[in-house]
Amino acid sequence: MKDLGQVLVVFQRLGRWYKEIDNWRCPPEPVRGEIHGLPGSDGMMVATNGILCLIERLNEPPFEGHLDFFVPYNPKDTAVIAELKPVTKKPKKAELLAAEYL
């Protein structure tokens, strides 16, 4: 899933370039869907950095949206999207209190 060469091919094909390209990855296969509430964003999600997603659209420029609002048309693709999101750890209350005293 973290194939930098594949990401570079997608960026070149769509004419896009982003800083910190190491954070970008492609799903195992393109996921068809849209950004919730934006019907003009319909297309195939071809790359993500865990926050933004790049959607390739037919005969239109690529669309950049927020991954949290991407809705796949096939409900089975929801698991694929969950794997692409970054894993964040919420600090425990004890850790927050200890940080105040250090």
Secondary structure as the mmCIF struct_conf table of DSSP 4:
data_model
#
loop_
_struct_conf.conf_type_id
_struct_conf.id
_struct_conf.beg_label_comp_id
_struct_conf.beg_label_asym_id
_struct_conf.beg_label_seq_id
_struct_conf.end_label_comp_id
_struct_conf.end_label_asym_id
_struct_conf.end_label_seq_id
HELX_RH_AL_P HELX_RH_AL_P1 LEU A 4 LEU A 14
TURN_TY1_P TURN_TY1_P1 GLY A 15 GLY A 15
BEND BEND1 LYS A 19 LYS A 19
HELX_RH_3T_P HELX_RH_3T_P1 ILE A 21 ASN A 23
STRN STRN1 ARG A 25 ARG A 25
BEND BEND2 PRO A 28 GLU A 29
STRN STRN2 VAL A 31 ILE A 35
TURN_TY1_P TURN_TY1_P2 HIS A 36 GLY A 37
STRN STRN3 LEU A 38 THR A 48
BEND BEND3 GLY A 50 ILE A 51
STRN STRN4 LEU A 52 GLU A 56
TURN_TY1_P TURN_TY1_P3 LEU A 58 ASN A 59
BEND BEND4 GLU A 60 GLU A 60
STRN STRN5 PHE A 63 HIS A 66
HELX_RH_3T_P HELX_RH_3T_P2 LEU A 67 PHE A 69
STRN STRN6 PHE A 70 PRO A 72
BEND BEND5 TYR A 73 ASN A 74
HELX_RH_3T_P HELX_RH_3T_P3 PRO A 75 ASP A 77
HELX_RH_AL_P HELX_RH_AL_P2 THR A 78 LEU A 84
BEND BEND6 LYS A 85 LYS A 85
HELX_LH_PP_P HELX_LH_PP_P1 PRO A 86 VAL A 87
HELX_LH_PP_P HELX_LH_PP_P2 LYS A 90 LYS A 92
HELX_RH_AL_P HELX_RH_AL_P3 LYS A 93 TYR A 101
#
